[in-house]
Amino acid sequence: MYFVYVLKNSINTQFYKEITKYLENRIKEHNQGKHKYTSQFLPWEIIYFEKYETSKEARTRELFLKSGAGREFLKRKLSI
C-alpha cells in the first residue's frame, strides 16, 4: 500500500505533497526535522491522504496534486 499525502504548516501556510509506504513514520520524520525542506517550517500536520496499491499509481496522483489542476482540486476538497 502506498500513500499520497498533503501536509500543511502554520508558519508559511504552504502545502507539502509526497508519497510513502509508511505514513505515520513519515509524518514523524518531518516533524523531527529529518528532511531538509520540511525542517524549516515545523510543525506540520497532515490534512489529506489517499491510498494506492502501486507506487506508479501513487506517483501519478502525486504529480497531479502538484499541478495547477491538482492545487485547485485540493482547494475545493479541503474548502481552502
N, C-alpha and C positions, 0 to 999 in steps of 0.2 A: 504494500500500500504506500502511495506517495501523497504528500500534502502540498498544496499551493496555499500559501498564507500571506496575509497582509498585516503588517504591524503599523502602529501609529505612536507618535510620541507627542508630548505636550510642549516641548521646547520650540520646535520649528514647524509643528503641525504637518510634517511630511509623512508620506506612507512609504513603507519598505515592502517589496514583494519578492518572494523567493519560494523554492521548493525544497522539501526534505522528506526523509523517511521517518524521522523521529521528531515529531512536532514539539512535544513538551521539552525534550532536551535542548532542542534548537532555540526555543524561546529563552530558556535559562541561560544558554551561552550568550545570546545577545545582551541580556540584562546583566551579565557578569563582565561585560566589556571584552569578550574574546574575539570580536570581529571588528576590524579597523573602522569601517564606516559607522556601524551602529553604536560603537563605543562612545562616539562623540555626542550622542543625543539621548542618553539614558534618562528615565526608564522607558521601555517600550511595552505596549500592550497589544495583544492580538485582537483584531477587530473583525477578521473574516478568514475563513479557510474552506477549502474544498478537497475531497479525496478522489484519488485516481488509482487505477490498477497498475498502470505502467508509467515509467519515467518519461516516455515520449509524450503521452497524453498530458502529464503534469507540466512538462516543459512548454508544450504548445499553449496551454492555458496561461502559464506564467507570462509568456511573451505577449499574449493578448492583453492581459491585465496591465502590462507596462506600456501598451499602446494608447493613443488618444481615445479610441473607442472603448478600451478597457477601463481607462480612468473614468469615462462618462458612465459606464456600467456600474462601477463601484460607487460613484456619487449617487446614482439613482437607488441602488440596492441598499446603501447604508444611510440614505437621506442626509447627505453631507452638503 
